[in-house]
Amino acid sequence: MRIACIGGLLGVVTAGLGFAGPVGVIEDLGTLGGGNATAYAINGLGQAAGWSTTSTGGTQAFSGTAGGLVGLSTSVAGADSYAFGINDSGVVTGTYYVDGQGHGAIWNGSTVTDLGMNSSGQAINDAGAVVGGNGQAFLYSGGAMQMLGYLPGGNWSAAYGINDLGEVVGYGTVAPGVFRAFYWNGSGLVPLGTLGGASSYAMGLNDGGAIVGGSATGSGYMNAFLYSDGSMDDLGTLGGTMSLAYSVNDNGFVVGCSTTADGSSHAFVYMNGTMIDLNSLLPVNSGWDLLDAYAINANNQIAGTGLYGGQEHAFVLNLSEPFFADAVADPAAAPEATTSILVFGGICAIGVIHLLRRRRAAAR
């Protein structure tokens, strides 16, 4: 059983921000006819992209809003597809599968561009440049594919984030079974280090160069990090043993998932040096249990997945402007890493499952 909020946590967490009470309006994006859906990306206009089960039992990529989702078609009938990125023009990137083989894709209206077999599209910027992996991290722009190489000692890499300056982040192997987050700006992959453990994974970045992801710590568990100005800061957890950050917006706010003291997975937003459980920002008895926050745009709209009526639903959470009014939003500065409560136990299973799913898709 998942617990939406520890009693009294709302007051503890939001007191430092000068705000108390529900501050979020949540939108259920619906599905494409099936029971489950996940929103993985959101653009500056509030349009989300992700995937949904269908009435025939398949999985189909989508884009849209709570006003209506549009299923993204491929040239192969019945192919399962997943959307991982969307830009402000509504162009989407992701992956579809034919006979178990991944094909990176770009959906631009009714036009679908296939990025090749054994590839995956992972993120897209407003210029339409797409990054992903086909065994090696790549940048696809203007119809040309540029391979970004490997980290020293490695033989696999994939890119997972790109900003509007064309800077890229991702992760790759540095030894068998050991991964390292990297940054790329046109002159080779630069490893970012870890939080004391063996591996690290970069998942996104903003236009100020702040990078987020997850890293193994000295304890062996993964914690969310924010990397800025050459320093990797541990963002802590919501009381459990594990966390993972997926996205940072240009205001410097970070979203992801974390375990709580009982081992369940909760979505979070990190701001002002504090990791906040998104469930604590919803009205009481909302019916939602927010599991993962995958993306946040410049308007502080958050996209992710949660349980509603016992099924996984895609959501967009609109947080009120007064909630952010006291935040120190310097996107180039790493906030002080603190957490509201520190209790050990649990594993962030949902976040790790999705991280591994994206890694497998890019590796195919």
QUIQUIWO-V218282 format. One record per residue. N is the residue number from 0. RES is the residue in one small letter. PSI is psi as a letter, one per 40 degrees, with the letter a starting at -180 (NA if undefined). Layout:
<<N;RES;PSI> <N;RES;PSI>>
This chain:
<<0;m;h> <1;r;h> <2;i;h> <3;a;d> <4;c;h> <5;i;h> <6;g;h> <7;g;e> <8;l;d> <9;l;d> <10;g;d> <11;v;d> <12;v;d> <13;t;e> <14;a;d> <15;g;e> <16;l;e> <17;g;f> <18;f;i> <19;a;i> <20;g;i> <21;p;h> <22;v;e> <23;g;h> <24;v;h> <25;i;h> <26;e;h> <27;d;h> <28;l;e> <29;g;a> <30;t;i> <31;l;f> <32;g;e> <33;g;a> <34;g;d> <35;n;i> <36;a;i> <37;t;h> <38;a;h> <39;y;e> <40;a;i> <41;i;h> <42;n;a> <43;g;e> <44;l;e> <45;g;e> <46;q;h> <47;a;i> <48;a;i> <49;g;b> <50;w;i> <51;s;i> <52;t;i> <53;t;i> <54;s;e> <55;t;e> <56;g;e> <57;g;a> <58;t;h> <59;q;h> <60;a;i> <61;f;i> <62;s;i> <63;g;a> <64;t;a> <65;a;e> <66;g;e> <67;g;h> <68;l;i> <69;v;h> <70;g;h> <71;l;h> <72;s;i> <73;t;i> <74;s;e> <75;v;h> <76;a;h> <77;g;e> <78;a;h> <79;d;i> <80;s;i> <81;y;h> <82;a;h> <83;f;e> <84;g;i> <85;i;h> <86;n;a> <87;d;e> <88;s;e> <89;g;e> <90;v;h> <91;v;i> <92;t;i> <93;g;a> <94;t;i> <95;y;i> <96;y;h> <97;v;h> <98;d;f> <99;g;e> <100;q;h> <101;g;i> <102;h;h> <103;g;i> <104;a;i> <105;i;h> <106;w;h> <107;n;g> <108;g;b> <109;s;e> <110;t;h> <111;v;h> <112;t;h> <113;d;h> <114;l;e> <115;g;i> <116;m;i> <117;n;f> <118;s;i> <119;s;h> <120;g;h> <121;q;d> <122;a;i> <123;i;i> <124;n;i> <125;d;e> <126;a;e> <127;g;e> <128;a;h> <129;v;h> <130;v;i> <131;g;a> <132;g;i> <133;n;f> <134;g;d> <135;q;i> <136;a;i> <137;f;i> <138;l;h> <139;y;h> <140;s;h> <141;g;f> <142;g;e> <143;a;h> <144;m;h> <145;q;h> <146;m;h> <147;l;e> <148;g;a> <149;y;i> <150;l;i> <151;p;h> <152;g;e> <153;g;i> <154;n;e> <155;w;i> <156;s;i> <157;a;i> <158;a;h> <159;y;e> <160;g;i> <161;i;h> <162;n;a> <163;d;e> <164;l;e> <165;g;e> <166;e;i> <167;v;i> <168;v;i> <169;g;a> <170;y;i> <171;g;i> <172;t;i> <173;v;e> <174;a;i> <175;p;h> <176;g;e> <177;v;h> <178;f;i> <179;r;h> <180;a;i> <181;f;i> <182;y;i> <183;w;h> <184;n;f> <185;g;e> <186;s;f> <187;g;i> <188;l;h> <189;v;h> <190;p;i> <191;l;e> <192;g;a> <193;t;i> <194;l;f> <195;g;e> <196;g;a> <197;a;d> <198;s;i> <199;s;i> <200;y;h> <201;a;h> <202;m;d> <203;g;i> <204;l;i> <205;n;a> <206;d;e> <207;g;e> <208;g;e> <209;a;h> <210;i;h> <211;v;i> <212;g;a> <213;g;i> <214;s;i> <215;a;i> <216;t;a> <217;g;d> <218;s;e> <219;g;e> <220;y;i> <221;m;h> <222;n;i> <223;a;i> <224;f;i> <225;l;h> <226;y;h> <227;s;i> <228;d;f> <229;g;e> <230;s;h> <231;m;h> <232;d;h> <233;d;h> <234;l;e> <235;g;a> <236;t;i> <237;l;f> <238;g;e> <239;g;a> <240;t;e> <241;m;i> <242;s;i> <243;l;h> <244;a;h> <245;y;d> <246;s;i> <247;v;h> <248;n;i> <249;d;e> <250;n;e> <251;g;e> <252;f;h> <253;v;i> <254;v;i> <255;g;a> <256;c;i> <257;s;i> <258;t;i> <259;t;a> <260;a;d> <261;d;e> <262;g;e> <263;s;i> <264;s;h> <265;h;i> <266;a;i> <267;f;i> <268;v;h> <269;y;h> <270;m;i> <271;n;f> <272;g;e> <273;t;h> <274;m;h> <275;i;h> <276;d;h> <277;l;d> <278;n;d> <279;s;e> <280;l;e> <281;l;i> <282;p;i> <283;v;i> <284;n;f> <285;s;d> <286;g;e> <287;w;i> <288;d;h> <289;l;h> <290;l;d> <291;d;h> <292;a;h> <293;y;d> <294;a;i> <295;i;h> <296;n;a> <297;a;e> <298;n;e> <299;n;f> <300;q;h> <301;i;h> <302;a;i> <303;g;a> <304;t;i> <305;g;i> <306;l;h> <307;y;h> <308;g;f> <309;g;e> <310;q;i> <311;e;h> <312;h;i> <313;a;i> <314;f;i> <315;v;h> <316;l;h> <317;n;h> <318;l;i> <319;s;i> <320;e;d> <321;p;d> <322;f;d> <323;f;e> <324;a;d> <325;d;e> <326;a;i> <327;v;h> <328;a;g> <329;d;h> <330;p;e> <331;a;e> <332;a;h> <333;a;h> <334;p;i> <335;e;h> <336;a;h> <337;t;i> <338;t;i> <339;s;d> <340;i;h> <341;l;h> <342;v;i> <343;f;i> <344;g;i> <345;g;i> <346;i;h> <347;c;g> <348;a;d> <349;i;d> <350;g;d> <351;v;d> <352;i;d> <353;h;d> <354;l;d> <355;l;d> <356;r;d> <357;r;d> <358;r;d> <359;r;d> <360;a;d> <361;a;d> <362;a;e> <363;r;NA>>
